[in-house]
């Protein structure tokens, strides 16, 4: 098997204002809104760690320092919990090894491609992962998370990978869609990328779903990338320019995706994950049945 540079770095674009969730996000970063009792950003970081990623790069904006503080030591809280004999295990996922949380500022909101480009000095010449925390990706019970599935595929084929999901054909115009080539199980060769195509022009029903593994050359591509849809520098455009010069595959995620960038998706994720919890699932199910009567 060919050896590929391991994926040890991940970029999390978290500079958005979260205007769809106002007033909740006036003082609290959207990424810290909880699904049951764990913030969205924590789910993404946990997924990264499961995949063997060690360095988390947060591309932040003004007013987002609480995201970093979430992964810092909270002395007063921890001292109080120890004095009261509380179990500290609940805080273990929030602990970060010094140096493994790095932040850079996206000073102007110029799009996802620009946010990724802001991390170029930290990424350097290594392949890296990208997580969009709004998209909560949950593996099937007992299965692995989305990024672990992608890293496993990367170790076989190298190059660039994106996660995809199959949706009903009539929904494709809301997403980035791949033009598929050869298929091999969950792996599909990517021959093209189209952002929000009309239904009758969509090359497939496989939509890009918020997880990427990219080679460092994408930073050089973004360096000269002009503005695209919405007057922003689009990551999709940069990836499309790289197709043909490097291997490019899609991994069909075996699991569930929740669009936590929308209020209904956020509520759906909360209900779905609460129902799976052994400590509260039965009670939540009974409550939902009672409310639906």
KOLVEXPA-493119 format. One record per residue (C-alpha): residue number from 0; x, y, z. Coordinates in pm, 1 decimal. Each point is the difference from the previous one (the first is absolute). Layout:
<dolums>
(NUM,(X,Y,Z)) ...
</dolums>
This chain:
<dolums>
(0,(0.0,0.0,0.0)) (1,(130.1,347.0,-87.4)) (2,(93.6,210.9,301.2)) (3,(-172.1,338.3,24.0)) (4,(82.4,288.1,232.8)) (5,(-221.5,-44.4,308.0)) (6,(-281.9,242.6,77.0)) (7,(97.2,168.0,327.3)) (8,(-146.5,350.5,-44.3)) (9,(-358.7,116.7,-33.7)) (10,(-144.8,341.7,-81.3)) (11,(-330.4,109.3,154.7)) (12,(-151.8,314.5,-159.9)) (13,(-183.2,154.4,298.0)) (14,(-3.1,371.9,-78.6)) (15,(-367.8,22.6,-99.8)) (16,(-242.8,226.8,182.3)) (17,(-277.3,-256.2,40.1)) (18,(-269.3,249.9,-97.5)) (19,(-259.2,-273.7,-63.1)) (20,(5.0,-79.0,372.7)) (21,(-32.1,353.2,137.1)) (22,(-50.2,104.1,273.2)) (23,(159.9,-318.5,143.2)) (24,(325.7,73.0,-181.5)) (25,(25.6,368.2,93.3)) (26,(255.1,-76.5,273.8)) (27,(59.0,-375.2,-42.4)) (28,(177.0,-144.3,-307.1)) (29,(-234.1,-217.9,-203.3)) (30,(254.8,-281.6,22.6)) (31,(-48.4,-12.2,378.1)) (32,(-374.2,-56.8,-19.5)) (33,(-58.7,-345.5,150.5)) (34,(-155.7,-308.2,-152.2)) (35,(-136.1,-141.5,328.5)) (36,(304.5,73.8,218.6)) (37,(294.4,18.6,-241.8)) (38,(79.2,304.6,-217.4)) (39,(6.2,-39.7,-377.1)) (40,(373.4,72.8,-13.9)) (41,(64.1,-277.8,252.2)) (42,(-167.7,-256.8,-226.2)) (43,(227.0,109.3,-287.3)) (44,(317.8,-8.1,210.7)) (45,(-90.4,-342.9,140.5)) (46,(-50.8,-124.6,-356.9)) (47,(341.6,138.3,-95.9)) (48,(170.9,-168.8,293.7)) (49,(-163.9,-332.9,-86.1)) (50,(160.1,30.5,-344.9)) (51,(348.0,49.0,149.6)) (52,(15.2,377.4,-53.3)) (53,(211.2,177.8,260.6)) (54,(6.9,371.2,-86.0)) (55,(-322.4,202.5,-13.4)) (56,(13.5,330.0,-190.3)) (57,(-293.3,232.5,69.2)) (58,(-55.1,279.2,-253.1)) (59,(-183.5,246.7,220.7)) (60,(-142.5,349.9,-7.8)) (61,(-57.2,270.5,257.0)) (62,(-205.3,-114.8,296.9)) (63,(90.5,-368.4,-39.9)) (64,(256.1,-36.2,280.7)) (65,(-241.1,-215.6,203.1)) (66,(62.3,-285.1,-246.6)) (67,(364.7,-13.9,105.5)) (68,(-91.4,39.4,366.3)) (69,(-221.9,-307.9,-29.2)) (70,(315.7,-206.9,-57.8)) (71,(197.8,173.8,276.4)) (72,(30.3,-89.9,367.6)) (73,(-278.9,152.4,214.2)) (74,(176.0,23.0,336.4)) (75,(-289.0,125.6,213.2)) (76,(-244.9,-250.6,-145.0)) (77,(236.6,-293.7,34.2)) (78,(108.6,90.8,354.0)) (79,(-362.7,26.8,107.5)) (80,(-85.2,-333.5,-161.1)) (81,(293.7,-170.7,171.6)) (82,(-93.9,144.1,338.8)) (83,(-353.2,-134.2,-44.4)) (84,(118.0,-341.5,-117.6)) (85,(-150.0,39.8,-346.6)) (86,(101.9,-228.5,-285.3)) (87,(248.7,189.7,-220.4)) (88,(-27.9,-239.4,-294.7)) (89,(-269.4,216.5,-161.1)) (90,(264.7,269.8,-59.3)) (91,(259.2,-231.5,-152.9)) (92,(-99.6,65.3,-365.6)) (93,(41.2,375.4,59.4)) (94,(367.0,-35.5,95.5)) (95,(255.9,79.1,-268.5)) (96,(372.6,-67.8,1.6)) (97,(182.3,336.0,6.7)) (98,(80.3,104.5,-356.0)) (99,(-267.8,-216.6,-159.3)) (100,(-259.7,279.4,-16.2)) (101,(102.6,280.9,-234.8)) (102,(-206.8,297.9,-109.6)) (103,(28.2,236.7,-294.4)) (104,(-226.2,292.0,-82.6)) (105,(-210.6,39.2,-310.8)) (106,(-25.3,376.3,19.8)) (107,(-238.1,41.8,-294.0)) (108,(-286.9,-241.5,-81.3)) (109,(101.3,-92.6,-353.8)) (110,(-129.1,-356.5,-8.0)) (111,(101.6,-354.9,86.9)) (112,(290.5,-9.6,-243.6)) (113,(145.3,314.6,153.2)) (114,(-45.3,-140.5,353.3)) (115,(198.4,-311.8,-93.9)) (116,(269.3,212.5,-165.3)) (117,(43.0,191.7,328.0)) (118,(145.5,-320.3,151.8)) (119,(265.1,-44.5,-271.3)) (120,(302.3,78.3,220.2)) (121,(-100.6,-261.7,258.8)) (122,(-95.9,-264.9,-255.4)) (123,(333.4,45.6,-179.4)) (124,(81.0,-280.3,-244.3)) (125,(-212.8,-268.3,165.6)) (126,(-334.5,-147.5,-103.1)) (127,(-276.9,106.0,236.7)) (128,(-362.8,-56.1,89.4)) (129,(-282.7,254.4,3.4)) (130,(-303.1,-19.9,227.8)) (131,(-310.5,215.9,-36.3)) (132,(-139.9,-25.6,356.3)) (133,(-351.0,99.5,-114.9)) (134,(-21.8,-342.0,-162.1)) (135,(-26.4,-253.1,279.0)) (136,(109.0,-337.9,-135.5)) (137,(-88.4,-295.9,220.1)) (138,(116.9,-351.6,-79.2)) (139,(-240.8,-288.4,30.3)) (140,(-17.5,-171.9,339.5)) (141,(328.9,-176.0,59.7)) (142,(145.8,143.9,-322.7)) (143,(271.7,253.4,-64.6)) (144,(-44.9,372.0,-57.4)) (145,(10.7,172.1,-337.0)) (146,(361.4,120.0,12.7)) (147,(129.4,-339.9,114.0)) (148,(-174.6,-154.8,-301.3)) (149,(165.5,262.2,-221.5)) (150,(346.9,-48.6,150.2)) (151,(-31.3,-375.8,-53.3)) (152,(-83.2,67.5,-366.1)) (153,(281.3,256.3,-30.3)) (154,(255.2,-256.0,115.5)) (155,(-100.6,-210.3,-301.2)) (156,(-28.7,260.0,-276.9)) (157,(168.4,321.6,123.8)) (158,(-68.1,331.5,-168.7)) (159,(-311.6,202.2,82.6)) (160,(-322.7,-133.8,147.4)) (161,(-339.2,145.1,81.0)) (162,(-286.1,-157.6,189.2)) (163,(-327.9,-35.1,-185.3)) (164,(-352.6,-114.4,71.6)) (165,(-271.8,-106.4,-240.3)) (166,(-314.3,214.6,11.8)) (167,(-326.0,-2.4,-197.1)) (168,(62.2,145.5,-345.3)) (169,(-238.8,291.0,56.5)) (170,(218.3,128.8,287.8)) (171,(333.2,28.4,-183.0)) (172,(-37.5,367.2,-91.3)) (173,(67.7,94.4,364.6)) (174,(346.0,-160.3,11.8)) (175,(335.2,-51.6,-165.3)) (176,(-25.4,-310.6,-219.6)) (177,(269.1,-228.7,-141.0)) (178,(30.9,-125.7,-355.6)) (179,(78.1,-368.0,59.8)) (180,(247.5,-225.2,-175.2)) (181,(90.3,-358.8,86.3)) (182,(-149.1,-142.6,318.9)) (183,(153.0,-252.4,239.1)) (184,(-217.0,-64.4,304.0)) (185,(-26.1,322.2,201.9)) (186,(265.9,166.6,-218.6)) (187,(-98.0,198.0,-309.1)) (188,(242.9,171.8,-233.7)) (189,(-80.1,371.9,-29.1)) (190,(19.4,138.8,-352.9)) (191,(-164.4,334.3,74.1)) (192,(-170.8,216.0,262.7)) (193,(-305.7,220.5,-49.9)) (194,(-132.7,244.6,258.8)) (195,(-382.2,-1.8,36.3)) (196,(-88.9,-118.8,-350.6)) (197,(-357.2,6.3,-136.9)) (198,(-160.4,-341.4,53.6)) (199,(-6.5,-78.6,-370.9)) (200,(370.8,82.9,-36.5)) (201,(136.9,-175.4,309.4)) (202,(264.9,-261.2,-89.6)) (203,(-105.2,-226.3,291.9)) (204,(-193.5,-5.4,326.5)) (205,(318.0,-20.7,209.9)) (206,(41.0,318.6,202.2)) (207,(311.4,132.5,171.2)) (208,(-53.3,-27.9,374.0)) (209,(239.9,205.3,205.7)) (210,(312.2,-218.3,36.0)) (211,(310.3,21.0,-218.0)) (212,(356.0,-131.2,-22.4)) (213,(205.1,225.2,-226.5)) (214,(358.3,20.4,-116.3)) (215,(193.2,319.6,84.8)) (216,(-0.1,108.0,-366.9)) (217,(-356.8,122.5,54.4)) (218,(148.7,296.0,187.3)) (219,(192.8,105.4,-309.2)) (220,(-318.6,-36.5,-202.8)) (221,(-192.8,214.7,248.6)) (222,(277.9,261.2,-15.3)) (223,(-107.2,92.2,-353.5)) (224,(-367.1,-89.8,34.9)) (225,(-241.7,266.9,-113.9)) (226,(-336.5,60.0,162.5)) (227,(-273.9,-242.2,-96.9)) (228,(-360.3,-53.9,106.5)) (229,(-126.5,260.4,245.3)) (230,(305.2,219.2,-61.5)) (231,(207.0,-233.3,222.8)) (232,(311.3,-210.7,-51.2)) (233,(-146.4,-348.3,-30.4)) (234,(184.2,-314.3,107.3)) (235,(-201.9,-198.4,-254.6)) (236,(147.5,208.1,-284.1)) (237,(355.3,-63.2,121.4)) (238,(-59.9,-374.1,31.3)) (239,(-153.3,-12.4,-347.6)) (240,(319.5,156.0,-141.8)) (241,(207.0,-277.4,160.3)) (242,(-198.7,-287.9,-150.6)) (243,(211.0,-173.2,-262.8)) (244,(333.6,107.4,146.2)) (245,(-32.3,-212.6,318.3)) (246,(-206.8,-303.9,102.1)) (247,(-347.4,112.6,111.6)) (248,(-255.1,-229.2,163.1)) (249,(-325.4,21.1,191.8)) (250,(-79.1,-220.4,299.1)) (251,(-368.7,-78.1,50.0)) (252,(-44.3,37.8,375.3)) (253,(-151.0,-296.4,181.5)) (254,(-192.4,189.6,265.0)) (255,(-235.1,290.7,57.1)) (256,(45.6,368.4,-79.6)) (257,(-183.0,276.8,184.8)) (258,(-0.8,353.5,-140.0)) (259,(46.4,195.0,321.3)) (260,(31.4,322.4,-195.5)) (261,(-379.9,-0.1,-14.9)) (262,(-234.0,12.9,298.8)) (263,(-198.5,-305.5,-105.3)) (264,(318.1,-198.6,-60.4)) (265,(128.0,106.6,341.1)) (266,(-319.2,-121.3,167.1)) (267,(11.3,-324.9,-200.2)) (268,(358.6,-65.1,112.4)) (269,(-88.9,67.9,362.0)) (270,(-293.2,-241.2,-10.0)) (271,(186.3,-269.7,-193.0)) (272,(302.1,-0.5,231.7)) (273,(-212.0,26.6,313.6)) (274,(-201.5,-305.4,-108.8)) (275,(323.1,-199.9,-34.1)) (276,(121.8,85.0,350.0)) (277,(-37.3,-286.4,250.8)) (278,(-33.0,251.4,286.2)) (279,(-296.6,183.6,-150.5)) (280,(-116.9,-164.3,-324.5)) (281,(-306.6,-174.8,144.5)) (282,(-111.4,313.0,183.4)) (283,(41.6,219.3,-309.1)) (284,(-193.5,-250.6,-213.1)) (285,(-286.5,-1.2,250.2)) (286,(0.8,381.0,6.7)) (287,(-10.0,21.7,-381.0)) (288,(-287.4,-247.2,-18.8)) (289,(-188.7,199.7,262.8)) (290,(52.4,327.8,-189.4)) (291,(-115.1,-155.1,-327.9)) (292,(-334.7,-114.1,138.4)) 
</dolums>
